[in-house]
């Protein structure tokens, strides 16, 4: 293909993308899909054509095609935020929670790198939090069921031992009964301790932003030593003023540094306290 023909083809494909965008805004998803498909036929190696068509399929709840288009877009561009995001959503629809969460995490990392204040970062976080919470809920229910069954088995074994011991220890029934009650109480404490992580409580203050009071997602620290949620402090600096809201010291975006220690602490906390992902 000559350079002139290639340029003409690319121009035609780009016009089809623009047409598709126009149809999409009018909720004419079928027409938009047709336009993007023609653009793909002309220039199959442009990832945005695939993600735009995937978005149309998403609006139609056609998750199989969403997955197909997003996988192709990722082959063309490993850093496509939209492709990883919509692929994650499609996998969640198939109840492939582990893989879906992994794709959403990739999308979140890429989105934060590209535009930490962008609307997609918040949207991706909300979907990721819901998926993580759902995953925790399922695992928590399974753990609770397993612990309850094991506890009942252990209690039955202790009661049976008590019965056998009582029948063989005439004159020591009271002592044996007291010992058995102590064992049952100790057993109950062990199982209550094992279930602690799955019981919702309060998130420690040091893991929460001083402005939103929510658990950190992308914490940054200021020269004053105060840690904030990145998007929130950037919004403050843009709309309110170039100063630290707590220390009142002058502050500029370039002075914000990722607080990796707090970020790791949040990750570790959420790993064992999945209930903290609940956003509502």
C-alpha positions, 0 to 999 in steps of 0.5 A, a space after each residue: 500500500 502506497 503512503 498516499 493510499 495508507 494516509 487516505 485509508 487512515 483518514 477514512 477510518 478516523 472519520 468513521 470513528 468520529 461518526 461512531 462517537 456521534 452515534 454513541 452520544 445519541 445512544 445509537 449503539 448499533 450504528 456506532 458499532 457499524 461505524 467502528 467495525 468499518 474503521 477496524 476493517 480499514 485500520 485493524 491495528 488502532 486500539 481505540 477503535 476496538 475499545 470504542 466498539 467494546 464500550 458500545 457492546 458494554 452499553 448493550 450488556 453484550 459482555 462476550 463481545 466486550 471481552 473479545 474487543 478488549 483482549 484485542 485492544 490490549 494486544 495492540 496497547 498493553 497500557 490501555 486503561 479502558 481495555 483493562 477496565 472493561 475486560 475486568 468488568 466482563 470477567 466479573 460478569 462471568 464470575 471470574 472474580 480473581 481475573 476480573 479483579 486483576 484486570 481492574 487493578 491494572 486499569 487503576 494503576 495505569 489510570 493513576 499514572 496517566 491522570 490521578 484526578 481523572 473520572 475513570 480512576 474513581 470509577 475504576 476504584 468503585 468497581 474494584 472495591 465492589 468486586 473485592 468486597 464481593 470476593 471477600 463476602 464469598 470467602 468470608 461466608 465459606 470461612 464462617 461455615 467451615 469454622 462453625 462446622 469445625 467448632 461443632 465437631 470439636 464441641 461434640 468430641 469434648 462432650 463425648 469425652 466428658 460423658 465417657 470420663 464421667 461414667 468412669 470417674 465416680 465421685 469426681 463428677 463435679 470436677 470433671 464437669 467443671 473441667 469440661 466447661 473450661 475446655 468448651 469455653 477455651 474452645 469458643 475463645 479460639 474460634 472467636 479469635 479465628 473469626 475476628 478478621 471477618 467481623 467489620 469494625 473501624 478502619 484505623 485512623 492512620 489508614 484514613 485521609 484527614 479530609 475524606 476520612 475514607 481509607 486511603 487509595 493512593 496516599 501522598 505525603 506533604 513536606 509537613 508530614 501529613 498524608 492525604 488522598 492524592 486526588 483529594 489534595 490535588 483538588 484542594 490545591 487547585 480549587 482552594 489554594 496552594 497550602 496544606 489544609 492541616 499545617 497551612 504551610 505553602 504546598 504545590 503539587 510537585 511537592 507531593 510524594 507517594 507514601 509507600 509505607 501507608 500504601 503498603 499498610 493499607 494493602 496489608 489491612 485490606 488483605 485480611 479485612 476485606 469488609 473495609 472495601 465496602 463503599 456504601 
